[in-house]
Structures are given as C-alpha cells and as structure tokens.
Amino acid sequence: MKLKIILIITLLFSNLITAYLWLNDKDEVAFINVLLEGESEHWTIEDYHVIYSPDLMSKGDGTLTYKNEEKMYGY
C-alpha cells in the first residue's frame, strides 16, 4: 500500500513539474534535478532521479528493492 502511495506521489510530483515547465513560457532556463530515496516497511527506493530541463526530461535510473522474504498476495 505504501508503495502505491509513493509511486502516486512521485508521478504526481513529476507531472506537476512538467506542467509548470510547459506553462512557464519565459526565456529563463529551468533545470530541476530531484533525487528520491527512502524506505517503507517492505520497500526501499534508492537513487531515483527526476530531471527536467528545456532539452531533457528523464525519470528513473533508480532501484526499488523488496526487503522481506515473505510472499505478497493481492498485488
């Protein structure tokens, strides 16, 4: 459940940045680099990058690791 919340927040955050950059039609150069790291009871996320600039949009390059050996049901 926490993974779903983390993923939803990550996607929402990256979409808000995209909308801001698209709507911001100024001559300023915007470069945003966000590094996401954290953990929940069952998951660890490391080095997940969200990079936005006028020429580049990149998400990912991180690792998502399941911490427990127990099987998960209902997913």
C-alpha positions, -999 to +999 in steps of 0.1 A: +000+000+000+028+024+009+045+016-024+014+026-043+013+059-023+050+066-030+045+059-067+014+080-070+032+109-052+062+105-075+041+106-106+021+135-094+052+154-085+068+148-118+036+157-137+033+190-117+069+199-127+062+191-163+030+212-163+049+241-146+077+240-172+052+238-201+031+267-188+061+288-179+068+304-213+096+327-202+131+329-216+145+317-183+164+284-184+149+259-159+168+229-147+153+207-120+171+176-106+153+157-079+168+126-062+143+104-044+154+080-017+135+063+012+120+032+026+089+018+039+082-014+059+086-036+028+103-015+001+135+006-003+139+031-032+174+044-040+188+069-065+155+076-084+162+107-104+137+131-119+155+156-142+138+184-162+154+210-184+144+227-216+161+199-236+157+169-214+130+150-194+143+120-176+128+098-148+141+066-133+176+051-131+169+040-095+164+008-077+133-005-060+140-034-036+116-056-017+130-060+018+112-091+031+112-127+020+075-132+026+052-135-004+029-107-011-007-115-020-033-093-037-009-074-059 
